[in-house]
């Protein structure tokens, strides 16, 4: 197994997920228009994620807000393309 952020994935030679159940992942491509004030919404998102421990949650904010969002440490952060 290897760890990527808050998620566990099977090792490349594992051949599948033989030793773990699949988990659901909800990832949001979050359109915030560059507003630092909108980062406060991460508190509610993190609380909802904690209330549903069987589901992994990640947020993909705009590039200019990746570092401030990641610094909060509440929710795994991805990048938009």
N, C-alpha and C positions, 0 to 999 in steps of 0.2 A: 504494500500500500504506500502511496505517497500523499503528502499533504500539500494542497494548494490553497492558501488563504484559510478559510474556515471549513473547507470541503475536503473530504477524503475521496481519492480515486484509486482504482485498482492499478497495480504496477503494470508496466508494459508487457511483461511476460506472464501475467496472471491469467490471461485467456478469458477474462470476463469478471463478473462480480460474484464469484463463487463463495466468498467468505463474508459478504455483506449484502444487505438488502438495498435495493435502489431507493433513493430519496428523491422527493420532488424538489425542484428548484424554481423559485419565482424570481426573475430578474427584471427590473424595470429600467427602461431607457428614459430617464427622468429629464423632461424639458423644464428647466428652471429659469431660462433667460438670463443666466449669469448672476442671479440674486443670492448673495451670501445670507440674507435674511431667511430664504427658503430652506436653508440647512436645518433650521429648527424643526422642520417636519420630520427629520430623521429620528427624533425622539419617539414619535408616535409609530413610525415604521418599525423601529427596534422593539418597542413594546409589543406590537402585534406579532413580530417574529418570535419573540420569547414565549408568547402565549400559544404558539403552534410549533413545538419543538421537532415535529416530524417533517417539517418543511424548511429548506434552506432559502434564505432571502438575500438578494444582492441588489444593489442600486448602481446604475451607470449614469452619473451626472455629466454635465458638459465638461470639457477638458479643463476649463479655467477653475472648476470647483472640485476636481478630483482630490487634490492635496488637502484642502480644508475638510472635505467630507471624510477622507480616510483618517485624518487626525482625530476625528470624533471617536473612532474605534467602535461604534455601535453596530454597524452593518457592513458586511464585506462590500468593497467598492470595485466596480469594473470600469471599462472605458467604452465610449460610443465610437462607432465608425460611420 
